[in-house]
Amino acid sequence: MLLFRSEEEAARWCQERERPVGGIVSLPQLQRLGGLWYGDRLRPDWKPRTVVESQAILDQVGLTSEFWRLA
């Protein structure tokens, strides 16, 4: 994970290194994603989620581009 001040800065960094721009996540999205993704891990009844459940979490926080599509 790399942190940038803006999407433009991320794009410039990738262009300078001839790398594709991957998924870009804002800090509020990242915080929300972390809470949803890991918030239940200490519950005694925790079980791994399905791909469909995982995709629903990504969609819920607005990570909907092709980059975030799970197989």
C-alpha positions as CSV (number, residue, x, y, z in Angstrom):
1,M,0.0,0.0,0.0
2,L,1.2,3.4,-0.9
3,L,-0.2,6.7,0.4
4,F,-0.6,9.7,-1.8
5,R,-2.1,13.2,-1.3
6,S,-4.3,12.9,-4.5
7,E,-5.3,10.6,-7.3
8,E,-3.2,12.8,-9.6
9,E,-0.1,12.3,-7.5
10,A,-0.7,8.5,-7.6
11,A,-1.1,8.6,-11.4
12,R,2.1,10.6,-11.8
13,W,4.0,8.2,-9.5
14,C,2.8,5.2,-11.6
15,Q,3.5,7.0,-14.9
16,E,7.1,7.8,-13.8
17,R,7.6,4.1,-13.0
18,E,5.7,2.7,-16.0
19,R,3.3,1.0,-13.6
20,P,-0.5,0.7,-14.0
21,V,-2.7,2.6,-11.5
22,G,-4.3,0.1,-9.3
23,G,-7.2,0.5,-6.8
24,I,-7.3,3.9,-5.2
25,V,-9.0,4.1,-1.8
26,S,-9.7,7.3,0.2
27,L,-8.8,7.3,3.9
28,P,-12.5,7.3,5.0
29,Q,-13.2,4.3,2.7
30,L,-10.2,2.5,4.1
31,Q,-11.4,3.1,7.7
32,R,-14.9,1.9,6.9
33,L,-13.5,-1.1,5.0
34,G,-11.3,-2.1,7.9
35,G,-14.2,-1.9,10.3
36,L,-16.4,-4.0,8.1
37,W,-13.7,-6.5,7.1
38,Y,-12.2,-7.1,10.5
39,G,-14.9,-5.9,12.9
40,D,-16.3,-9.4,13.7
41,R,-13.0,-11.4,13.8
42,L,-12.9,-11.7,17.6
43,R,-16.5,-13.0,17.9
44,P,-16.7,-16.6,19.1
45,D,-19.1,-17.5,16.3
46,W,-16.8,-16.0,13.6
47,K,-16.5,-17.9,10.4
48,P,-14.8,-17.0,7.1
49,R,-17.0,-15.1,4.7
50,T,-17.9,-16.3,1.2
51,V,-16.7,-14.5,-1.9
52,V,-20.2,-13.1,-2.3
53,E,-20.2,-11.7,1.2
54,S,-16.7,-10.2,0.7
55,Q,-17.7,-8.6,-2.5
56,A,-20.7,-7.1,-0.8
57,I,-18.4,-5.4,1.7
58,L,-16.3,-3.9,-1.1
59,D,-19.4,-2.7,-2.8
60,Q,-20.8,-1.2,0.4
61,V,-17.8,1.0,0.8
62,G,-17.9,2.1,-2.8
63,L,-15.0,-0.1,-4.2
64,T,-16.9,-1.1,-7.3
65,S,-14.5,-0.7,-10.2
66,E,-13.2,-3.8,-12.1
67,F,-10.1,-3.7,-9.9
68,W,-12.2,-4.7,-6.9
69,R,-14.1,-7.5,-8.5
70,L,-13.3,-10.8,-6.7
71,A,-13.1,-14.0,-8.7
